[in-house]
Amino acid sequence: MKSNIKISRRNDLTGVLPALRDLLDTCYPKPPRDVFYRLIEQYRIGFPVYIAVEENEKIVGFTYLAPNSKGGTLESLAVHPDFRGLQIGSNLVRRLIGENRGVIQITTRIPEFFEKLEFKSITQLPDNSYFMIYLNF
């Protein structure tokens, strides 16, 4: 099951929405289970999308950057539970920060993961998530 994983970049979500919905619903199972719907509302064609696909074409990882004038926000990082521990999430984030300059920001509940990738914690938010940044100039 643990096969070769390829990460690709694309600039739209054409043809992958059903698979992304399955992945996001699997990775974010707790209510409100709205990550996919927020993606649909917030994503704009042209935002850089990073998808990890195994050899049978199953999408096993995903993230994207919502750009702004100073960099952007890393959004919706997800790795299928059966493929965790294989560095897929780290590789998705490294590819994103390697191809996008500026201040990359994120809010997360797993700050330890992002600290390993050199993100800096700025503050803990009222919902117990963390606001973090990566300076990439």
N, C-alpha and C positions, 0 to 999 in steps of 0.2 A: 504493500500500500504506500509506503514512503518512497516515492519515485523522484525522478528529476523534476525540479520545479523551475519554471522560467518566469521571469518578471518582465513585463512589457509596459510601455507607456503608451497611452492614447489620449486623445483630446475630446472624447465624447463617450457616451455610455450606450451607443447604438449596439443592439444585439446582445447585451449582457444583463439587462435589467432583471429578468426572471432569476438568473443564477445569483445575482447580487442580493436580491430579496431573500433567497434561501440562505445564503451565507450570513447576511446581517441578522436574520431572524434566529439563526443557530448561535451566532456569537453573542447576541444581546437578547437572551430569552426572557429576562425579567420585565415586568411592566415598567414603563408604558409600551415597550416594544415598538417604538416609533422611529428608530434609526433610519430604516429604509425610506419612510415617508418624509423625514427631514431631508434626507439626501435628495429626493425628487424635488422638494421645494427649493432647496438652496443651490443645487448644482447648476452650472451654466456651461454650455458648450464652449470648449476652449480651455476650461480648467484642466490642469494636468492630472490624469488618472493613472494609478499604478496597480496592476493586477498580476497576481501570482497564479499560474496555471500549472497543473500537473500534466503528465504526458497524455492522459485520456481526455484532456481539455476541460477538466473540472476546475472551476475557480476556487482556490483554496485560501486566497489572501487578497486584500484590497485596501487602498487608501487613496485620498486625493488632496490636492492643495486648493484652497479657496484663496486666490491671490488678492492682495491689496497693494496700496502704493508703496509700502515699505517692505514687503515680502509676502506673507500669507499665513493662513491657518491650516495646519494639518488636520484633516477631518476623517472620521469614521474608520480608523485603523481596525481591521478585523482579520483574524486568521482562524480557519476552521479548527475546532478542537482536536480532530484526528491528526492535524499537521503541526501542532504546536511543539516547540522544542527543537525545531529544525532551522531556526534563524530566519524564517520567512518574514516575520514582522520586522526584525532588525534590518533585513535586506530591503524591504519595501521602504522603510524610513530612510535608510542610507541613500537609496536611489533618489528618493524625492529631494532630500537636502543636497545631494550632489548635483542636481539639475536645476535648482531654484535658489536664487540669491536673496539676501535680505534677512529680515527678522522672521523666523518661522516660529509661530506660536501654537500652543495646544492647551486644552484643558483635559485632564486625565485623572483617572482613579488609580493608575499604576505608575506613579512617578519614578519608582525604582527602575523600571524598564527604560524610561526615557533618559534618566540620569546616566545609564550605561552608554547611551548614544550622545552624551555631552550636552543634553538639554539642561538648563538651569531653572530651578524652581524659584518663582517670584513670590507666590503667596498661596496659602490654602484658602479656598473659597468657602462660603457658608454651607454649601452642600457637601463639604469634605473632599471635593475634587481639588486638583492643583492646577494653577496657571503656570505654564513653563514656556521658556523661549530658547531658541537656538540661534546664535548670531552667525550669519553665513555671508561674509563679505569678501 
